[in-house]
Amino acid sequence: MSENATDEKLQKEYWDMTYVSGPLVFLENGDRFPTGAILNVHMENGEQREGQILEATKTHAVLQILQGTRGVDIKGTSVSLKADAATVACTPDVIGRRFNGTGVPIDGLPPVVPEKEVEIGGSAINPVSRDAPNDFIETGLSTIDGFNTLVRGQKLPIFLGSGLPGNEIANMIVQNADTKGDDAPFVTVFAAMGITARETEYFLKAFEEGGKGSQVVAFINQADDPAIERLFTPRCALTVAEYLAFEKGYQVLVVLTDLTNYCDALRQISSAREEIPGRRGYPGYMYTDLSTIYERAGRIRGNSGSVTQIPMLTMPDDDITHPIPDLTGYITEGQIVLSRSLHRQGIFPPVDLLPCLSRLMNNGIGKNKTEAWHREWANQLYAAYAEGQRIKKLMAIVGEDALTELDKKYLRFSNAFEAEMIGQGMTRKPIEDTFATGWKVMGHLPKSELTRIKREVVEEFYKPADENEVVEQEATSTIENA
């Protein structure tokens, strides 16, 4: 197509809307626009909005208006082509900036001058050139670093129930995450979907006061923003992340919260399109749609950069079999699960370690002598904690008097593990401190019980706990509880 023909197509207006359904507008003669095209919507009162073509056939086109359809009059509204696809501005200058869900600055600073405009749909990494995730990313959370290690190029979701401190954990990860053992440039891309004004204020204030604000790119879609914008937010964030990683060589960590709000917006759009619903009203293609987000994490062979994802999602009714966490578990490489029981005990972060998993943990540990026993150390603590939890359930049935001395030691270990290892508070813990804490709480067990670690390693690091100090601490705790 010649340049004049292209200009004419961009300037031409069309007046053939048929009807409005929720945030969607239906047009006739849809073959004039490519799927994904961005249109200008010209309203009778002079207002102009933007929309994206979701579906285009010879007979009709489905247009989603980003600012909503309130006030749209079918007879007095026209559309014109703005661009063939949705794009976001990409440049290293976006680091430290704050944007809405479609990439418009909301920090009061001028718009960025892009090096290039990139389509937000992204492009799949060629499986032949995709490199295996490896190398450790330290988050500062012992339950992740020690037992469910995050690896560059991995996607490791966090599942939480309503009311659990997901925002605080997301902020901790944003503030504390960094590469370990090299000087690779590191940046965090944060994407929030459907959060309240109060949560928005919390995150923006935390980023500025936490000391890492200059290394965070934030895309924020609020609850009162159009639901359509929610579908753009993770894709804009991941497009910027891919640009920084694969063209500028950054190690990029992408924190996405809350994917449940994203899926609810997807269900809303599907309902407006009058599609046949799948499980619990969500569209049948939700698995495919989520995979287009999660699978954008990874590394490319020969490229120093990486995109790592931590998606966060709320499980409705704490149901881990709900379609959103269920499908997420199929696509990603593990999960971190938060516990309502630990939260009620005042333990932060309330990570329920037993159902947690990082399938790529072995790719990020054991790279040097200090970490050579990391896997064995984690296995031993995990097994001992599982035994302690089993004995707690047994004690609830038979009573404490029926327990053996070894059972009571496992109980002391379990309580110390929750208080000192899981319950680190808001303090960042380097991996070295996590290891030290693990060896300390292991001292509540007899040396003979440490059967999953090489004997020479146990001899070097094991130190039995002072039983007199333990009894004194338990007595103090009993008095405080009373």
Secondary structure, 3 states (H helix, E strand, C coil): CCHHHHHHHHHCEECCEEEEECCEEEEECHHHCCCCCEEEEECCCCCEEEEEEEEECCCEEEEEECCCCCCCCCCCCEEEEEECCCEEEECHHHCCCEEECCCCECCCCCCCCCCEEEECCCCCCCCCCEECCCCEEECCCHHHHCCCCEECCCECCEEEECCCCHHHHHHHHHHHCEECCCCCCEEEEEEEEEECHHHHHHHHHHHHHCCCHHHEEEEEEECCCCHHHHHHHHHHHHHHHHHHHHCCCCEEEEEEECHHHHHHHHHHHHHHCCCCECHHHCECCHHHHHHHHHCCCEEECCCCCEEEEEEEEEEHHHCCCCHHHHHHHHHCCEEEEECHHHHHCCCCCCECCCCCEECCHHHCCCCCHHHCCHHHHHHHHHHHHHHHHHHHHHHHHHCHHHCCHHHHHHHHHHHHHHHHHHCCCCCCCCHHHHHHHHHHHHCCCCHHHCCCCCHHHHHHHCCCCCHHHHHHHHHHHHHHHC
